[in-house]
Amino acid sequence: MAQVEKRGGLLRKSSAYKKPLKEKVVLMYDEIFMTEDPSKCSPRFWEELFLMKVNLEYLEGKLESLDGEELMKIKDNINCLFQHCIQALGEEHPIRVVNALQNLMESLDSLLCAEGSESLKSLCLKLLLCLVTVTDNISQNTILEYVMINSIFEAILQILSHPPSRREHGYDAVVLLALLVNYRKYESVNPYIVKLSIVDDEATLNGMGLVIAQALSEYNRQYKDKEEEHQGGFFSALTNMVGSMFIADAHEKISVQTNEAILLALYEAVHLNRNFITVLAQSHPEMGLVTTPVSPAPATPATPLGTTPPSSDVISSVELPLDADVQTSNLLITFLKYSSIVMQDTKDEHRLHSGKLCLIILTCIAEDQYANAFLHDDNMNFRVNLHRMPMRHRKKAADKNLPCRPLVCAVLDLMVEFIVTHMMKEFPMDLYVRCIQVVHKLLCYQKKCRVRLHYTWRELWSALINLLKFLMSNETVLLAKHNIFTLALMIVNLFNMFITYGDTFLPTPSSYDELYYEIIRMHQSFDNLYSMVLRLSTNAGQWKEAASKVTHALVNIRAIINHFNPKIESYAAVNHISQLSEEQVLEVVRANYDTLTLKLQDGLDQYERYSEQHKEAAFFKELVRSISTNVRRNLAFHTLSQEVLLKEFSTIS
């Protein structure tokens, strides 16, 4: 009996003179790609189709061979295919469900890659987002098993690398990719993680960066508009009249919810793909964002600011600049400004998580060698206008007075701002730990590469000392919830970094002198800290070991205080001066360095690298669950024009 071979949907007998026979499923596919309704002659056509084994190779070839005009001619049949695929997903027959899913996903993938209707691509993306977010916990969504095996990764990249498609669909594509990357990422090998980590195509990476930057930039713009509107209103005038006594309430009214989906996409790109780091630093010239009128997206009470994608007016035919406040900008600057808004208010759990994600992204950046190279590059200077929380004891800095500096200065400014503004009853311990870690990692790079950064280090030292004072004055309340000695040890070791290695990275010898001056000037705070940790380390309580570590870490700071204070007092007595000036104290310090003895402390320039799976898995699972819920809820508010849809797909009922 002649053997039968199967190739490309054809059944061929081994004898050469016989005509090839087509599989029944292939014949049915051919009917779908005709202009006539296939169910007219065969009422059970769709039921039979989903009982047939799918021929993906043939279906893909047919879809890819269509041009835009041909696709429009058979749009009715394509609509029916989608409709019946979705109906079949709800049936109990497993073969029908599997075959319908295969047909649906192959059609979506091919239509996303095809040239043709942008509205059709938009509908495909929205359908995929619906399928991905059908469950709050996407890792329990069994539909995604098929999407893992039959990847749509290349289709997403094609959208991001092609400017017209990116402007229309970039936001949905980036959010979809971020969600797919998080499917069972700790339980199995996720192909989207592997593929994203090795993308090196410049156009694709730049396209992804532009989409993220535009979404963050739009959020920044909307926040600034709300802030200016608030400051120009009656409440602002009343606040000024009564001496800013309601300043905290005024700030609360302009606090807005972060766009966590786009932030997650930025995190995955930075964390997984080292090539994406270069995108952070690419400068873009200002292109008239301020003068271009922008129509805001329709406001809905149920949708917080920032959770929906930018309006189609924002992502226009010309790529927007990433920052309106400076002549040149980049994605990192936009992200820093965004973080300065998000991290202002961490009173509720949602905002706390948003601030945490911003700090995790900064942690990944601070660990990367290439990122540090451009952060500290003296030839890449920018004026970064960070948002600062309104506080009674300080005036708002004038934007025009901001200097152009390396980008690392803006990162340090953001960390100092957070330290100064979050010493409160509901103490965000986890965020403070991450903040100090970012500073430490930047210092480790500066020490390693001997980068002498011209920065106002005194602001950092003052903020750290004030934080120590806050921990001590709220010892009882904080110890009931947190191990404050972990944070205290990190702060003390930052000072030890400056003391031990400061001569290798502080900009001038006088900067090193100023460090000693600040330690001596604030010696009472360090003395009080030593008394507190000594008391707890000599007791048999739960904090004994943690407090002992801080006691040992204070050895050099105490040596400096005990060495210089008697000499300063002696100088004042000899010269009959009741209160020495800063310059006089510095004179004493410089004259007595030689007799100071310090202990060499090991490990100050070492740190544990960031690891998501071991320490952050629970946080990201909850975050992705929240994003999935928000994406599903807000799909109806996306910017696809109903008028365009009705025009292009008049047969949709």
C-alpha distance (Angstrom), angle and dihedral (degrees) to the residues before:
residue distance angle dihedral
M1 . . .
A2 3.79 . .
Q3 3.81 115.7 .
V4 3.82 119.2 -118.8
E5 3.81 121.9 -135.3
K6 3.84 125.1 -166.5
R7 3.81 119.0 -146.6
G8 3.80 129.4 161.7
G9 3.82 93.2 -22.3
L10 3.82 94.7 -48.5
L11 3.79 125.5 119.0
R12 3.82 108.0 -146.9
K13 3.79 127.8 -173.4
S14 3.77 116.0 -141.9
S15 3.82 91.8 -117.7
A16 3.79 109.1 92.0
Y17 3.82 98.4 -143.4
K18 3.83 95.6 63.8
K19 3.84 119.4 93.8
P20 3.83 114.8 -118.0
L21 3.78 116.0 -101.2
K22 3.80 122.5 -141.6
E23 3.80 124.5 -132.9
K24 3.78 113.7 -108.8
V25 3.82 91.4 -117.5
V26 3.82 89.4 54.9
L27 3.80 90.7 52.0
M28 3.80 88.7 50.8
Y29 3.81 91.1 50.6
D30 3.80 88.8 52.3
E31 3.81 89.5 54.7
I32 3.82 90.9 53.1
F33 3.78 89.7 54.7
M34 3.81 91.8 54.4
T35 3.80 121.8 90.3
E36 3.82 93.1 -117.8
D37 3.80 122.8 86.5
P38 3.86 105.0 -102.9
S39 3.80 92.4 -150.4
K40 3.83 93.3 61.6
C41 3.77 94.0 80.0
S42 3.78 94.9 27.7
P43 3.84 113.3 37.8
R44 3.82 91.4 -173.8
F45 3.85 92.4 50.8
W46 3.83 97.3 116.7
E47 3.81 94.3 42.8
E48 3.80 90.7 52.5
L49 3.82 93.3 44.4
F50 3.80 93.4 61.7
L51 3.80 92.0 49.5
M52 3.82 89.4 58.9
K53 3.78 121.1 89.0
V54 3.80 107.8 -104.9
N55 3.81 117.9 -110.7
L56 3.80 99.1 -152.9
E57 3.80 94.8 176.9
Y58 3.80 93.3 57.1
L59 3.83 94.8 41.2
E60 3.80 91.4 49.6
G61 3.80 91.3 49.3
K62 3.80 92.3 50.9
L63 3.80 93.1 48.9
E64 3.80 93.9 46.3
S65 3.81 92.0 50.1
L66 3.82 92.3 61.0
D67 3.77 120.8 97.8
G68 3.80 122.9 -156.5
E69 3.82 94.9 -91.6
E70 3.79 93.9 49.0
L71 3.79 90.9 47.8
M72 3.81 91.5 55.1
K73 3.82 90.6 52.0
I74 3.82 92.3 58.7
K75 3.81 96.8 34.6
D76 3.83 91.3 118.3
N77 3.80 92.0 58.4
I78 3.82 92.1 43.7
N79 3.81 88.9 52.0
C80 3.80 89.7 50.6
L81 3.80 91.4 49.1
F82 3.80 90.8 54.0
Q83 3.78 92.6 44.1
H84 3.79 94.7 51.2
C85 3.82 92.6 42.8
I86 3.79 90.1 56.7
Q87 3.82 92.5 44.8
A88 3.81 90.4 51.1
L89 3.81 91.5 53.5
G90 3.80 88.1 69.4
E91 3.79 95.3 55.1
E92 3.79 126.2 101.5
H93 3.82 97.1 -132.5
P94 3.86 103.3 101.4
I95 3.83 95.1 -154.4
R96 3.80 92.0 54.1
V97 3.82 91.6 47.5
V98 3.81 94.0 49.7
N99 3.80 94.0 45.5
A100 3.80 92.9 45.9
L101 3.79 90.6 50.5
Q102 3.80 91.6 49.9
N103 3.80 92.0 49.7
L104 3.79 92.0 46.6
M105 3.80 96.7 48.4
E106 3.79 94.0 45.0
S107 3.81 90.2 50.6
L108 3.81 91.8 48.9
D109 3.79 92.9 48.4
S110 3.80 93.4 48.9
L111 3.80 94.4 45.5
L112 3.82 91.4 50.1
C113 3.80 90.3 54.8
A114 3.79 96.1 41.1
E115 3.79 126.9 96.5
G116 3.77 110.2 -116.0
S117 3.77 142.3 68.3
E118 3.79 113.6 23.7
S119 3.81 89.2 -160.6
L120 3.80 89.6 57.7
K121 3.82 89.9 52.5
S122 3.78 89.5 49.2
L123 3.80 91.4 52.8
C124 3.82 90.1 48.6
L125 3.80 91.2 53.2
K126 3.79 92.2 47.4
L127 3.78 91.0 49.5
L128 3.81 89.9 50.7
L129 3.81 90.4 49.4
C130 3.81 88.9 50.5
L131 3.80 91.0 51.0
V132 3.81 93.4 46.3
T133 3.82 94.8 48.0
V134 3.80 98.0 40.4
T135 3.82 86.9 111.8
D136 3.81 124.5 41.8
N137 3.79 89.3 -133.1
I138 3.80 101.5 55.0
S139 3.82 90.9 -167.6
Q140 3.82 87.7 69.1
N141 3.80 92.3 52.5
T142 3.82 103.8 107.8
I143 3.83 92.0 -168.7
L144 3.80 87.7 72.2
E145 3.80 91.8 64.5
Y146 3.78 87.3 74.2
V147 3.81 91.8 46.5
M148 3.81 88.3 53.6
I149 3.80 92.3 53.1
N150 3.82 96.4 40.1
S151 3.78 100.9 40.2
I152 3.81 125.0 -149.4
F153 3.82 89.5 -172.9
E154 3.81 94.1 109.9
A155 3.80 91.4 50.3
I156 3.82 90.3 53.9
L157 3.81 91.4 48.9
Q158 3.79 90.7 49.7
I159 3.82 89.8 56.6
L160 3.81 91.8 49.5
S161 3.80 94.5 47.8
H162 3.82 95.2 48.5
P163 3.85 111.0 74.5
P164 3.84 98.9 -149.5
S165 3.82 92.3 48.1
R166 3.79 91.4 42.5
R167 3.78 92.7 54.6
E168 3.79 91.3 50.9
H169 3.80 101.8 37.4
G170 3.82 107.9 10.4
Y171 3.79 96.0 108.5
D172 3.82 95.1 51.8
A173 3.81 90.9 43.3
V174 3.81 93.2 52.7
V175 3.82 93.5 46.4
L176 3.81 90.8 47.3
L177 3.81 90.8 51.2
A178 3.82 92.1 48.7
L179 3.82 90.7 52.9
L180 3.82 94.5 46.1
V181 3.82 90.8 50.7
N182 3.81 88.2 58.2
Y183 3.80 96.8 53.4
R184 3.83 107.2 120.5
K185 3.78 88.9 -32.1
Y186 3.82 93.8 161.6
E187 3.81 97.3 40.7
S188 3.81 105.3 49.9
V189 3.79 143.7 1.9
N190 3.80 106.1 -71.0
P191 3.84 108.5 -156.6
Y192 3.81 91.4 -154.3
I193 3.82 90.2 61.3
V194 3.79 91.0 50.3
K195 3.80 93.9 46.8
L196 3.82 95.2 44.6
S197 3.80 90.7 51.0
I198 3.82 93.3 58.8
V199 3.81 101.5 40.8
D200 3.80 107.2 126.9
D201 3.79 102.5 161.9
E202 3.80 106.4 125.1
A203 3.81 96.0 -150.2
T204 3.80 92.0 51.7
L205 3.81 95.1 47.5
N206 3.80 91.9 45.2
G207 3.79 89.8 48.7
M208 3.79 91.6 53.0
G209 3.80 90.2 47.5
L210 3.80 91.6 51.0
V211 3.81 92.8 51.6
I212 3.81 91.7 50.1
A213 3.80 92.6 44.1
Q214 3.80 93.0 50.2
A215 3.80 92.7 50.6
L216 3.83 92.2 48.4
S217 3.80 91.8 43.3
E218 3.79 91.6 51.6
Y219 3.81 89.6 51.5
N220 3.82 90.2 50.3
R221 3.78 90.8 49.6
Q222 3.79 93.8 49.2
Y223 3.80 91.1 48.3
K224 3.79 91.6 49.9
D225 3.82 90.9 49.3
K226 3.81 90.8 51.5
E227 3.78 90.9 46.9
E228 3.80 92.8 51.2
E229 3.80 91.4 45.3
H230 3.79 90.2 51.5
Q231 3.80 94.1 46.5
G232 3.79 91.7 50.8
G233 3.79 95.6 50.7
F234 3.77 136.2 92.8
F235 3.81 93.1 -94.0
S236 3.80 90.9 57.3
A237 3.81 91.2 52.2
L238 3.80 90.4 48.7
T239 3.80 90.8 48.8
N240 3.80 91.3 53.2
M241 3.81 90.7 49.3
V242 3.80 94.6 55.0
G243 3.82 96.2 42.7
S244 3.80 101.6 -99.3
M245 3.78 93.0 -67.5
F246 3.80 89.5 145.7
I247 3.80 96.4 45.2
A248 3.80 94.7 119.6
D249 3.81 92.1 53.2
A250 3.79 91.0 47.2
H251 3.79 90.7 54.2
E252 3.79 91.9 48.4
K253 3.79 91.3 60.6
I254 3.80 93.9 60.4
S255 3.79 96.4 44.5
V256 3.81 108.0 117.5
Q257 3.76 136.2 -171.8
T258 3.77 119.8 -96.5
N259 3.79 125.3 -120.5
E260 3.78 96.8 -113.9
A261 3.81 95.5 176.3
I262 3.81 94.0 61.5
L263 3.80 90.4 40.6
L264 3.81 89.6 54.7
A265 3.81 89.2 51.1
L266 3.81 90.2 53.2
Y267 3.80 90.9 48.7
E268 3.82 93.7 50.7
A269 3.81 91.2 48.4
V270 3.82 93.9 48.9
H271 3.80 94.9 40.7
L272 3.82 98.8 44.2
N273 3.79 105.7 31.2
R274 3.80 121.0 52.6
N275 3.80 90.0 -172.1
F276 3.80 89.1 64.3
I277 3.81 90.1 64.8
T278 3.81 88.1 76.5
V279 3.82 89.5 58.7
L280 3.82 90.7 60.6
A281 3.80 91.9 64.4
Q282 3.79 102.2 41.1
S283 3.79 108.4 120.9
H284 3.77 122.5 -136.3
P285 3.81 125.8 -166.6
E286 3.77 120.9 -120.2
M287 3.80 109.8 -97.6
G288 3.78 104.2 -171.2
L289 3.78 101.9 -80.4
V290 3.79 91.3 154.0
T291 3.79 94.9 54.1
T292 3.80 96.3 41.9
P293 3.82 110.9 93.0
V294 3.76 110.8 -127.0
S295 3.77 123.1 -161.8
P296 3.80 109.6 -139.8
A297 3.77 120.1 -126.8
P298 3.82 113.8 -98.8
A299 3.77 108.7 -83.0
T300 3.78 120.0 -127.8
P301 3.81 123.0 -176.6
A302 3.81 92.0 -135.0
T303 3.79 95.1 54.5
P304 3.84 117.1 73.8
L305 3.78 118.3 -141.5
G306 3.77 112.1 -86.5
T307 3.81 100.4 20.9
T308 3.80 94.4 96.9
P309 3.80 126.1 64.1
P310 3.80 121.0 -97.3
S311 3.77 114.6 -82.6
S312 3.80 119.4 -98.2
D313 3.80 88.0 -109.4
V314 3.78 89.7 62.0
I315 3.80 96.0 49.8
S316 3.78 93.1 51.5
S317 3.78 131.5 161.9
V318 3.80 89.8 -79.3
E319 3.80 116.3 62.5
L320 3.79 108.1 -116.3
P321 3.79 122.7 -124.0
L322 3.75 114.1 -105.5
D323 3.78 98.0 -124.4
A324 3.78 131.5 23.6
D325 3.77 97.2 -161.2
V326 3.78 100.1 66.8
Q327 3.79 135.7 43.7
T328 3.78 92.4 -118.7
S329 3.77 129.3 20.4
N330 3.79 143.5 162.1
L331 3.78 141.9 -155.4
L332 3.81 93.2 -87.2
I333 3.82 92.6 55.9
T334 3.80 90.9 49.1
F335 3.80 89.6 49.7
L336 3.82 92.6 48.5
K337 3.80 91.0 52.0
Y338 3.79 89.6 46.6
S339 3.81 90.6 50.4
S340 3.80 91.4 49.6
I341 3.82 88.2 59.3
V342 3.80 96.9 42.5
M343 3.81 94.8 45.8
Q344 3.81 94.5 51.9
D345 3.78 94.3 83.0
T346 3.81 121.5 33.3
K347 3.80 98.9 157.1
D348 3.79 97.6 117.8
E349 3.79 127.7 50.5
H350 3.80 95.2 -111.3
R351 3.81 94.5 55.3
L352 3.79 90.4 41.8
H353 3.82 89.9 57.8
S354 3.80 91.6 46.7
G355 3.79 91.2 53.2
K356 3.79 89.8 47.1
L357 3.81 92.0 54.0
C358 3.82 90.7 50.0
L359 3.81 90.1 52.7
I360 3.82 91.7 46.9
I361 3.82 89.5 54.1
L362 3.82 89.9 49.2
T363 3.82 88.8 49.1
C364 3.82 91.0 55.8
I365 3.81 90.1 47.6
A366 3.83 92.7 48.0
E367 3.83 90.7 53.6
D368 3.80 95.4 50.9
Q369 3.79 116.3 96.6
Y370 3.79 95.6 -150.9
A371 3.81 92.7 45.7
N372 3.80 89.5 52.4
A373 3.80 90.1 50.2
F374 3.79 93.4 60.1
L375 3.82 93.5 35.7
H376 3.80 89.2 60.2
D377 3.81 97.6 35.8
D378 3.83 109.7 127.5
N379 3.79 89.3 -156.1
M380 3.81 92.7 60.4
N381 3.79 104.5 67.0
F382 3.80 123.0 165.0
R383 3.77 138.1 176.6
V384 3.82 105.0 -128.2
N385 3.77 117.1 -170.0
L386 3.81 104.7 -158.4
H387 3.79 120.0 -169.5
R388 3.80 112.5 -110.3
M389 3.77 125.2 -155.7
P390 3.84 112.4 -112.8
M391 3.82 109.2 -107.4
R392 3.78 129.5 176.7
H393 3.79 96.6 -130.0
R394 3.80 98.7 53.9
K395 3.77 137.3 53.4
K396 3.76 124.1 -129.0
A397 3.81 110.3 -96.3
A398 3.79 115.8 -118.4
D399 3.81 110.6 -111.0
K400 3.79 92.7 -139.8
N401 3.80 92.4 58.7
L402 3.79 93.8 61.4
P403 3.82 111.9 117.5
C404 3.80 125.3 -134.3
R405 3.80 107.2 -110.7
P406 3.82 140.8 155.6
L407 3.79 111.8 -73.2
V408 3.80 93.7 -111.0
C409 3.82 87.5 71.0
A410 3.81 89.5 61.9
V411 3.82 90.4 49.7
L412 3.81 90.4 51.4
D413 3.82 90.5 45.8
L414 3.81 89.2 53.8
M415 3.82 91.4 50.4
V416 3.82 92.5 47.6
E417 3.81 90.1 48.2
F418 3.80 90.9 52.9
I419 3.82 92.8 47.9
V420 3.80 92.5 50.9
T421 3.80 98.0 45.1
H422 3.82 105.8 44.0
M423 3.80 104.6 58.1
M424 3.81 95.4 122.3
K425 3.78 143.4 128.5
E426 3.83 93.6 -91.6
F427 3.79 90.0 55.5
P428 3.86 113.0 -161.6
M429 3.80 94.8 -142.7
D430 3.81 95.8 168.5
L431 3.82 92.2 53.3
Y432 3.81 91.9 48.2
V433 3.81 91.1 52.0
R434 3.81 90.7 51.2
C435 3.79 91.4 46.0
I436 3.82 92.7 53.7
Q437 3.82 89.7 45.6
V438 3.81 91.1 56.0
V439 3.82 90.5 52.0
H440 3.81 91.0 47.1
K441 3.80 93.5 51.3
L442 3.79 91.7 50.1
L443 3.82 89.9 50.7
C444 3.81 90.4 49.6
Y445 3.80 89.7 56.3
Q446 3.81 91.6 47.4
K447 3.79 91.2 50.0
K448 3.81 93.0 46.0
C449 3.82 94.8 47.9
R450 3.84 95.9 32.0
V451 3.79 92.3 -123.5
R452 3.81 109.7 174.4
L453 3.78 101.7 -153.6
H454 3.80 117.5 -163.2
Y455 3.77 98.0 -138.0
T456 3.81 134.3 140.4
W457 3.80 92.7 -105.5
R458 3.79 91.5 173.6
E459 3.79 90.0 72.9
L460 3.80 90.0 57.4
W461 3.83 93.4 45.5
S462 3.80 91.7 48.5
A463 3.83 92.1 48.6
L464 3.82 91.6 50.1
I465 3.81 93.2 49.4
N466 3.81 91.4 48.4
L467 3.80 88.7 51.1
L468 3.82 90.0 53.5
K469 3.79 89.4 50.4
F470 3.81 90.2 51.6
L471 3.82 91.8 50.8
M472 3.79 90.8 51.4
S473 3.79 96.8 45.4
N474 3.83 90.8 50.2
E475 3.80 96.7 38.6
T476 3.81 97.5 129.5
V477 3.80 96.9 46.0
L478 3.81 95.0 43.2
L479 3.82 96.5 44.7
A480 3.79 88.9 58.4
K481 3.81 88.5 65.7
H482 3.82 108.9 18.0
N483 3.77 144.5 34.6
I484 3.80 94.5 -119.6
F485 3.81 91.3 179.9
T486 3.81 91.3 73.0
L487 3.79 89.5 59.7
A488 3.80 93.2 40.3
L489 3.81 90.3 52.9
M490 3.81 91.3 51.2
I491 3.82 91.1 51.1
V492 3.80 93.0 47.7
N493 3.80 90.7 48.7
L494 3.80 90.6 52.4
F495 3.79 87.0 58.8
N496 3.81 88.4 46.4
M497 3.82 88.6 54.0
F498 3.80 89.7 55.2
I499 3.82 92.7 44.4
T500 3.82 95.7 46.9
Y501 3.81 101.9 35.6
G502 3.81 104.2 14.4
D503 3.79 92.2 107.6
T504 3.85 87.9 65.1
F505 3.82 98.8 52.4
L506 3.82 110.7 16.2
P507 3.83 108.8 103.1
T508 3.83 99.1 -122.8
P509 3.82 140.3 6.8
S510 3.81 87.9 -108.8
S511 3.83 89.2 60.6
Y512 3.80 88.4 59.2
D513 3.80 89.5 49.4
E514 3.81 89.9 51.4
L515 3.82 89.8 54.0
Y516 3.79 90.2 58.0
Y517 3.79 90.4 45.0
E518 3.83 91.3 55.2
I519 3.82 92.3 48.1
I520 3.81 91.2 49.2
R521 3.82 93.7 43.2
M522 3.82 91.4 51.6
H523 3.80 95.4 37.7
Q524 3.80 91.8 126.6
S525 3.81 90.7 65.0
F526 3.81 91.7 52.1
D527 3.82 91.0 45.1
N528 3.80 90.1 52.2
L529 3.79 91.3 48.1
Y530 3.80 90.6 51.0
S531 3.81 91.2 50.1
M532 3.82 91.5 50.2
V533 3.82 96.5 48.7
L534 3.82 91.9 41.5
R535 3.80 89.9 54.0
L536 3.80 92.9 50.1
S537 3.81 95.2 40.9
T538 3.81 92.1 55.8
N539 3.81 92.3 51.8
A540 3.78 123.9 79.4
G541 3.82 93.5 -122.5
Q542 3.79 131.3 125.0
W543 3.82 92.6 -92.0
K544 3.81 96.8 54.5
E545 3.81 97.5 104.5
A546 3.81 95.7 40.2
A547 3.82 92.3 48.2
S548 3.82 91.3 47.5
K549 3.81 90.9 59.0
V550 3.81 90.5 55.9
T551 3.81 90.1 47.7
H552 3.81 91.2 56.2
A553 3.81 92.6 43.2
L554 3.83 90.9 56.8
V555 3.81 93.4 61.8
N556 3.82 97.1 101.9
I557 3.80 95.6 39.8
R558 3.81 89.3 52.5
A559 3.81 90.3 46.2
I560 3.83 90.0 55.3
I561 3.81 92.4 47.9
N562 3.82 94.0 45.4
H563 3.80 92.1 45.5
F564 3.80 100.3 48.0
N565 3.81 104.4 31.4
P566 3.84 95.9 69.2
K567 3.81 90.2 47.0
I568 3.80 91.8 50.1
E569 3.81 90.9 49.2
S570 3.80 90.2 47.9
Y571 3.82 91.3 49.7
A572 3.81 90.4 50.7
A573 3.82 92.3 48.8
V574 3.82 94.6 47.4
N575 3.80 92.0 48.4
H576 3.83 94.2 39.8
I577 3.81 92.9 -124.0
S578 3.79 117.8 149.7
Q579 3.81 95.5 -164.6
L580 3.79 123.6 21.0
S581 3.79 122.5 -141.6
E582 3.79 121.0 -125.7
E583 3.80 91.6 -103.7
Q584 3.80 91.7 52.2
V585 3.80 91.5 51.2
L586 3.82 90.1 48.4
E587 3.80 89.1 51.1
V588 3.82 89.8 56.5
V589 3.81 91.0 46.3
R590 3.81 94.0 51.5
A591 3.80 91.4 47.7
N592 3.82 94.0 53.5
Y593 3.80 106.2 42.4
D594 3.80 91.6 102.7
T595 3.80 94.8 63.5
L596 3.83 95.2 46.5
T597 3.82 115.9 107.9
L598 3.79 119.6 -159.1
K599 3.79 132.1 179.7
L600 3.81 120.2 -122.1
Q601 3.81 108.4 -119.9
D602 3.79 118.8 -156.2
G603 3.79 127.2 -138.8
L604 3.79 98.1 22.8
D605 3.81 91.5 127.4
Q606 3.82 94.8 45.1
Y607 3.78 127.9 91.4
E608 3.79 141.0 173.6
R609 3.79 110.7 -105.4
Y610 3.78 120.6 -121.7
S611 3.81 115.1 -90.1
E612 3.80 120.3 -175.0
Q613 3.79 100.8 -171.7
H614 3.79 97.8 50.8
K615 3.80 100.2 42.2
E616 3.80 111.1 13.2
A617 3.82 105.1 39.9
A618 3.82 94.7 104.7
F619 3.81 92.0 48.3
F620 3.80 94.1 51.1
K621 3.81 93.7 45.0
E622 3.80 90.0 55.8
L623 3.81 92.2 42.4
V624 3.82 93.2 52.0
R625 3.81 90.0 47.4
S626 3.81 89.5 54.8
I627 3.81 92.3 46.3
S628 3.81 91.7 48.8
T629 3.80 90.4 53.7
N630 3.81 92.7 47.8
V631 3.81 94.2 46.5
R632 3.80 91.6 50.9
R633 3.80 91.8 46.7
N634 3.81 94.6 47.8
L635 3.80 100.1 43.6
A636 3.81 89.3 96.1
F637 3.81 90.2 59.0
H638 3.79 96.4 55.7
T639 3.76 118.8 125.0
L640 3.81 101.1 -108.4
S641 3.79 108.1 130.5
Q642 3.80 113.9 -122.4
E643 3.80 89.6 -154.0
V644 3.82 91.1 58.6
L645 3.79 91.4 47.5
L646 3.78 93.6 50.6
K647 3.79 90.8 48.5
E648 3.81 94.7 49.9
F649 3.81 97.1 37.2
S650 3.77 105.1 32.0
T651 3.79 90.2 158.2
I652 3.81 94.2 64.0
S653 3.78 107.4 107.2
